[in-house]
């Protein structure tokens, strides 16, 4: 998954939440998902707290992060 793949899922607009990346169609910053997961919440807990975010959006962001980490680990391993 690339940054291009996240179009329609996440966007940044200076007029919405000061330009912080948010889930499309919401004012929910991506950072809220990251903070929730780091704090031990489940995806279901997060979605219950932010019902305007679709499950597919949250999963896509997690998958994009996972792929980024795998790419970074693969790149670091090949050096």
C-alpha positions as CSV (number, residue, x, y, z in Angstrom):
1,X,0.0,0.0,0.0
2,X,1.4,3.4,-1.0
3,X,0.5,7.0,0.0
4,X,-1.5,7.1,-3.2
5,X,-3.6,4.1,-1.9
6,X,-4.5,6.2,1.2
7,X,-6.3,8.8,-0.9
8,X,-9.9,8.7,-0.1
9,X,-9.0,7.3,3.3
10,X,-6.8,10.0,4.9
11,X,-6.2,13.6,3.9
12,X,-4.7,16.8,5.2
13,X,-6.2,20.2,4.7
14,X,-5.0,23.4,6.5
15,X,-8.6,24.3,7.2
16,X,-9.4,21.0,9.0
17,X,-7.7,20.4,12.3
18,X,-4.8,22.7,11.4
19,X,-3.6,20.5,8.6
20,X,-3.2,17.3,10.7
21,X,-3.9,14.2,8.7
22,X,-7.5,13.1,9.3
23,X,-9.8,10.3,8.2
24,X,-11.7,11.5,5.0
25,X,-15.2,12.6,5.9
26,X,-14.3,13.3,9.5
27,X,-12.4,15.6,11.7
28,X,-10.7,12.6,13.5
29,X,-6.9,12.9,13.3
30,X,-4.9,9.8,12.4
31,X,-3.0,10.4,15.6
32,X,-6.1,9.4,17.6
33,X,-6.0,5.9,16.2
34,X,-2.2,5.6,16.9
35,X,-2.7,6.9,20.4
36,X,-5.6,4.5,21.0
37,X,-3.7,1.4,19.8
38,X,-0.5,2.4,21.7
39,X,-2.7,2.8,24.8
40,X,-3.9,-0.8,24.4
41,X,-7.3,-0.1,23.0
42,X,-8.7,-2.4,20.3
43,X,-9.9,-1.2,16.9
44,X,-13.4,-1.8,18.1
45,X,-12.8,0.4,21.1
46,X,-11.5,3.1,18.8
47,X,-14.4,2.8,16.4
48,X,-16.9,3.0,19.2
49,X,-15.3,6.2,20.4
50,X,-15.1,7.7,16.8
51,X,-18.2,6.3,15.0
52,X,-17.6,8.6,12.0
53,X,-14.5,6.6,11.1
54,X,-15.2,3.5,9.0
55,X,-13.6,0.2,10.0
56,X,-12.1,-0.1,6.4
57,X,-10.4,3.3,6.9
58,X,-8.8,2.2,10.2
59,X,-7.7,-1.1,8.8
60,X,-6.2,0.6,5.7
61,X,-4.1,2.9,7.8
62,X,-2.9,0.0,10.0
63,X,-2.0,-2.0,6.9
64,X,-0.2,1.0,5.4
65,X,1.9,1.3,8.5
66,X,2.6,-2.4,8.6
67,X,3.9,-2.3,5.0
68,X,6.0,0.8,5.7
69,X,7.6,-1.0,8.6
70,X,8.3,-4.2,6.6
71,X,9.8,-2.1,3.8
72,X,12.0,-0.3,6.3
73,X,13.1,-3.5,8.0
74,X,13.8,-5.1,4.6
75,X,15.8,-2.1,3.5
76,X,17.7,-2.0,6.8
77,X,18.4,-5.7,6.6
78,X,19.8,-5.5,3.0
79,X,22.4,-2.8,4.0
